[in-house]
Amino acid sequence: MPGPIFTPDDEPYLGREPLFVFDNLICSCLELNGKCAPNSRAGKLNELQRALCILLPQTISLALSIRELISLNPEVELFPIRLTPA
């Protein structure tokens, strides 16, 4: 059975301020990555720059996956976590 289909006028998560901020953050990251990516292919990169070329797209992908999870299930609670070194 297909899931519910929402239109822009009846999305169940409309009006949720943190989600709106998250959407804007994702858009900003995608825009910035689009501007920076060509420069990363143009020259020699140091170790940190090479690591960022791998991590940044994966981080954006993770954010988009989280965003999709929220849009499919508006009741989902995402608890903040704190990562500490082992």
TORKOL-4160 file (C-alpha; in steps of 0.2 Angstrom, whole numbers, padded with zeros to 4 digits, m for minus):
86
<pt num="1" X="0000" Y="0000" Z="0000"/>
<pt num="2" X="0008" Y="0017" Z="m0005"/>
<pt num="3" X="0011" Y="0030" Z="0009"/>
<pt num="4" X="0001" Y="0046" Z="0011"/>
<pt num="5" X="0004" Y="0059" Z="m0002"/>
<pt num="6" X="0005" Y="0077" Z="0004"/>
<pt num="7" X="0004" Y="0093" Z="m0005"/>
<pt num="8" X="0013" Y="0109" Z="0000"/>
<pt num="9" X="m0003" Y="0115" Z="0008"/>
<pt num="10" X="m0006" Y="0100" Z="0019"/>
<pt num="11" X="0012" Y="0094" Z="0025"/>
<pt num="12" X="0010" Y="0088" Z="0043"/>
<pt num="13" X="0026" Y="0096" Z="0048"/>
<pt num="14" X="0022" Y="0114" Z="0041"/>
<pt num="15" X="0025" Y="0127" Z="0054"/>
<pt num="16" X="0039" Y="0118" Z="0064"/>
<pt num="17" X="0052" Y="0131" Z="0066"/>
<pt num="18" X="0067" Y="0119" Z="0069"/>
<pt num="19" X="0063" Y="0110" Z="0053"/>
<pt num="20" X="0062" Y="0126" Z="0043"/>
<pt num="21" X="0079" Y="0131" Z="0050"/>
<pt num="22" X="0086" Y="0113" Z="0046"/>
<pt num="23" X="0079" Y="0115" Z="0028"/>
<pt num="24" X="0088" Y="0132" Z="0026"/>
<pt num="25" X="0104" Y="0124" Z="0033"/>
<pt num="26" X="0103" Y="0110" Z="0021"/>
<pt num="27" X="0100" Y="0122" Z="0006"/>
<pt num="28" X="0115" Y="0133" Z="0012"/>
<pt num="29" X="0126" Y="0118" Z="0013"/>
<pt num="30" X="0122" Y="0112" Z="m0004"/>
<pt num="31" X="0124" Y="0129" Z="m0012"/>
<pt num="32" X="0141" Y="0131" Z="m0003"/>
<pt num="33" X="0147" Y="0114" Z="m0008"/>
<pt num="34" X="0142" Y="0117" Z="m0026"/>
<pt num="35" X="0153" Y="0133" Z="m0026"/>
<pt num="36" X="0168" Y="0124" Z="m0018"/>
<pt num="37" X="0168" Y="0107" Z="m0026"/>
<pt num="38" X="0175" Y="0114" Z="m0043"/>
<pt num="39" X="0190" Y="0122" Z="m0033"/>
<pt num="40" X="0194" Y="0106" Z="m0024"/>
<pt num="41" X="0197" Y="0098" Z="m0041"/>
<pt num="42" X="0208" Y="0112" Z="m0048"/>
<pt num="43" X="0223" Y="0110" Z="m0037"/>
<pt num="44" X="0234" Y="0100" Z="m0025"/>
<pt num="45" X="0225" Y="0098" Z="m0008"/>
<pt num="46" X="0232" Y="0095" Z="0009"/>
<pt num="47" X="0227" Y="0080" Z="0020"/>
<pt num="48" X="0213" Y="0090" Z="0029"/>
<pt num="49" X="0206" Y="0097" Z="0013"/>
<pt num="50" X="0206" Y="0079" Z="0005"/>
<pt num="51" X="0197" Y="0073" Z="0021"/>
<pt num="52" X="0184" Y="0087" Z="0019"/>
<pt num="53" X="0181" Y="0082" Z="0001"/>
<pt num="54" X="0175" Y="0065" Z="0007"/>
<pt num="55" X="0166" Y="0070" Z="0023"/>
<pt num="56" X="0156" Y="0085" Z="0018"/>
<pt num="57" X="0146" Y="0076" Z="0004"/>
<pt num="58" X="0143" Y="0062" Z="0016"/>
<pt num="59" X="0137" Y="0074" Z="0029"/>
<pt num="60" X="0125" Y="0082" Z="0017"/>
<pt num="61" X="0118" Y="0065" Z="0012"/>
<pt num="62" X="0116" Y="0061" Z="0030"/>
<pt num="63" X="0106" Y="0077" Z="0033"/>
<pt num="64" X="0095" Y="0074" Z="0018"/>
<pt num="65" X="0091" Y="0056" Z="0025"/>
<pt num="66" X="0087" Y="0063" Z="0042"/>
<pt num="67" X="0076" Y="0076" Z="0033"/>
<pt num="68" X="0067" Y="0063" Z="0023"/>
<pt num="69" X="0064" Y="0053" Z="0039"/>
<pt num="70" X="0056" Y="0068" Z="0047"/>
<pt num="71" X="0045" Y="0071" Z="0032"/>
<pt num="72" X="0039" Y="0053" Z="0031"/>
<pt num="73" X="0035" Y="0052" Z="0050"/>
<pt num="74" X="0032" Y="0069" Z="0057"/>
<pt num="75" X="0030" Y="0062" Z="0075"/>
<pt num="76" X="0048" Y="0056" Z="0075"/>
<pt num="77" X="0058" Y="0063" Z="0089"/>
<pt num="78" X="0076" Y="0066" Z="0086"/>
<pt num="79" X="0085" Y="0067" Z="0102"/>
<pt num="80" X="0101" Y="0077" Z="0102"/>
<pt num="81" X="0117" Y="0067" Z="0106"/>
<pt num="82" X="0133" Y="0071" Z="0113"/>
<pt num="83" X="0148" Y="0062" Z="0106"/>
<pt num="84" X="0163" Y="0060" Z="0118"/>
<pt num="85" X="0180" Y="0053" Z="0114"/>
<pt num="86" X="0183" Y="0036" Z="0120"/>
